[in-house]
Amino acid sequence: MRVFATDEGLELDLRGHILVLPGCDSLAHLGELCVDALVHSFGLRRVAVVESRHLLPVAMASAWELPGKQQGAGNALTTAAEIYQSEAVPNLSVLQLRSAVAQGRRQALVRELWVWACAQGVAEVIAISSCSSHVKVDADLAARTDLRYVFIGASSVTAAELGLGPNALPLSHGLSPEDLDAHENREVAAVLRFLRGGGLARPLLLHAAEVASTAKPAGDGQEFAPPPRIGSCPSVLGLLGLTSEALDFQLTEQLAHSACAVLACRLKMDQNPTLK
């Protein structure tokens, strides 16, 4: 994977950053739409273009300006993978993936992204994606929300600590005793049992869980603190919307709002940005 800064002389720095990315080629492109909303709401700008042999190459008209109304050359073309940042929002980077993964390369792309994120010193990865609603069980049908989350890290966190509140439920809330092996992590069991149609989200979460299982466990009472060290392994948070192949605008807005709330909480911002 190669990363090219768009501004001459700019040195890309992701140490200690939260890295947001979409599920990529997931149902209804839910993750990609929400990531675009985050870029616009946080006022981020493109700082780098990413090339990977595991992503189909693409170049298109700017995703941010209407055809025929482009001004300047800053975002004249939009490519398959781009990184967005802003000096006004430190410790936040967004990797937007607009192209489909090459056939049979999904696992390879996940491993490539993981190695790159670790080498860059990323503290936490947030994957925004869809989850097929056909996996719903009785507990999901009784719930009043279609938002779910999964957290894979050195220690567990609550929805309140993530800034989600009651608007999202853990993906594992619908697990039955039969779904959970005696020696299996509850979050991993939920990903294996329920997460379908999420593009990169499933393999990314499972890869993070595999790495975390080999890491030294945190001591009792130790609070979660993303380590901003180069080469460290980030935690991974999956923000999911239960959906079908048809685009649900209300769910898209709810998921984008939740993502804004999570980022505002994790970045210790005074207030949530206005969703645009």
TARAKA-V878749 format. One record per residue. N is the residue number from 1. RES is the residue in one small letter. PSI is psi in whole degrees, 0 to 359 (* if undefined). OMEGA is omega in whole degrees, -180 to 180 (* if undefined). Layout:
BEGIN
N;RES;PSI;OMEGA / N;RES;PSI;OMEGA
END
This chain:
BEGIN
1;m;133;-180 / 2;r;139;-178 / 3;v;126;-178 / 4;f;118;177 / 5;a;140;-178 / 6;t;338;179 / 7;d;130;-179 / 8;e;131;178 / 9;g;355;180 / 10;l;130;176 / 11;e;115;-177 / 12;l;129;-178 / 13;d;118;179 / 14;l;14;-178 / 15;r;123;180 / 16;g;9;-176 / 17;h;155;163 / 18;i;126;180 / 19;l;119;180 / 20;v;134;176 / 21;l;157;-180 / 22;p;168;177 / 23;g;334;178 / 24;c;108;179 / 25;d;33;178 / 26;s;177;-178 / 27;l;131;176 / 28;a;12;-178 / 29;h;37;-175 / 30;l;316;-179 / 31;g;317;-179 / 32;e;319;179 / 33;l;318;-180 / 34;c;322;179 / 35;v;320;175 / 36;d;319;179 / 37;a;322;179 / 38;l;316;179 / 39;v;315;-179 / 40;h;319;-176 / 41;s;324;-180 / 42;f;358;178 / 43;g;39;-179 / 44;l;159;176 / 45;r;157;-180 / 46;r;129;179 / 47;v;347;-179 / 48;a;153;174 / 49;v;138;-176 / 50;v;138;176 / 51;e;135;177 / 52;s;138;179 / 53;r;353;179 / 54;h;352;177 / 55;l;137;176 / 56;l;131;-179 / 57;p;145;178 / 58;v;147;173 / 59;a;132;-175 / 60;m;171;175 / 61;a;157;-177 / 62;s;134;177 / 63;a;353;-172 / 64;w;352;-178 / 65;e;147;178 / 66;l;146;178 / 67;p;134;179 / 68;g;356;-179 / 69;k;18;178 / 70;q;137;179 / 71;q;119;-179 / 72;g;180;-176 / 73;a;6;-175 / 74;g;311;-179 / 75;n;38;-174 / 76;a;325;178 / 77;l;146;174 / 78;t;135;-176 / 79;t;182;-174 / 80;a;322;-177 / 81;a;128;-177 / 82;e;149;178 / 83;i;135;-179 / 84;y;139;177 / 85;q;175;173 / 86;s;138;176 / 87;e;335;-180 / 88;a;344;179 / 89;v;79;-178 / 90;p;154;176 / 91;n;22;176 / 92;l;128;174 / 93;s;143;179 / 94;v;126;175 / 95;l;106;179 / 96;q;129;179 / 97;l;113;-175 / 98;r;349;-176 / 99;s;158;177 / 100;a;152;175 / 101;v;139;178 / 102;a;146;-175 / 103;q;128;178 / 104;g;9;-175 / 105;r;10;-175 / 106;r;312;180 / 107;q;320;179 / 108;a;319;179 / 109;l;319;178 / 110;v;314;179 / 111;r;321;179 / 112;e;314;178 / 113;l;321;-178 / 114;w;313;179 / 115;v;317;179 / 116;w;315;-180 / 117;a;318;178 / 118;c;317;-180 / 119;a;328;-180 / 120;q;350;-180 / 121;g;24;177 / 122;v;135;-177 / 123;a;323;-177 / 124;e;140;176 / 125;v;130;175 / 126;i;115;179 / 127;a;120;180 / 128;i;123;-173 / 129;s;183;177 / 130;s;166;172 / 131;c;130;-176 / 132;s;129;-178 / 133;s;351;-180 / 134;h;348;-179 / 135;v;358;-176 / 136;k;137;174 / 137;v;183;-176 / 138;d;320;-179 / 139;a;325;178 / 140;d;321;180 / 141;l;332;179 / 142;a;344;-178 / 143;a;154;-179 / 144;r;9;-179 / 145;t;148;176 / 146;d;15;178 / 147;l;135;180 / 148;r;159;176 / 149;y;154;175 / 150;v;132;178 / 151;f;126;177 / 152;i;115;-179 / 153;g;188;-177 / 154;a;336;179 / 155;s;162;-179 / 156;s;154;177 / 157;v;155;179 / 158;t;167;177 / 159;a;323;179 / 160;a;320;179 / 161;e;334;177 / 162;l;349;-178 / 163;g;14;-177 / 164;l;326;-178 / 165;g;208;-176 / 166;p;1;-175 / 167;n;353;179 / 168;a;146;180 / 169;l;151;174 / 170;p;143;179 / 171;l;335;-177 / 172;s;358;-173 / 173;h;339;-179 / 174;g;6;-179 / 175;l;139;173 / 176;s;162;178 / 177;p;329;-179 / 178;e;334;-179 / 179;d;339;-171 / 180;l;113;176 / 181;d;151;-176 / 182;a;332;-177 / 183;h;17;-175 / 184;e;137;176 / 185;n;136;-176 / 186;r;319;-180 / 187;e;320;178 / 188;v;318;178 / 189;a;321;179 / 190;a;319;179 / 191;v;315;-180 / 192;l;323;-176 / 193;r;320;-168 / 194;f;327;-168 / 195;l;106;177 / 196;r;148;177 / 197;g;25;-177 / 198;g;11;178 / 199;g;238;-177 / 200;l;347;-172 / 201;a;312;-177 / 202;r;304;180 / 203;p;328;179 / 204;l;314;179 / 205;l;319;180 / 206;l;323;178 / 207;h;318;178 / 208;a;320;179 / 209;a;321;178 / 210;e;317;178 / 211;v;317;-178 / 212;a;327;-178 / 213;s;338;179 / 214;t;353;-180 / 215;a;161;179 / 216;k;127;-178 / 217;p;149;179 / 218;a;150;180 / 219;g;164;-180 / 220;d;133;177 / 221;g;359;-180 / 222;q;128;-179 / 223;e;154;178 / 224;f;128;177 / 225;a;104;-178 / 226;p;123;-177 / 227;p;119;-178 / 228;p;45;-178 / 229;r;141;177 / 230;i;131;178 / 231;g;353;179 / 232;s;161;-179 / 233;c;128;-179 / 234;p;157;167 / 235;s;164;-179 / 236;v;129;176 / 237;l;125;175 / 238;g;121;175 / 239;l;119;-169 / 240;l;148;173 / 241;g;125;178 / 242;l;117;-173 / 243;t;171;174 / 244;s;193;179 / 245;e;343;178 / 246;a;136;-178 / 247;l;127;178 / 248;d;105;-175 / 249;f;323;180 / 250;q;316;178 / 251;l;320;178 / 252;t;315;179 / 253;e;318;179 / 254;q;317;180 / 255;l;320;178 / 256;a;318;177 / 257;h;315;-180 / 258;s;320;178 / 259;a;319;177 / 260;c;317;-180 / 261;a;319;179 / 262;v;314;-179 / 263;l;319;178 / 264;a;322;179 / 265;c;312;-177 / 266;r;327;180 / 267;l;0;179 / 268;k;45;177 / 269;m;153;-178 / 270;d;325;180 / 271;q;160;179 / 272;n;142;175 / 273;p;154;176 / 274;t;128;-180 / 275;l;128;-178 / 276;k;*;*
END
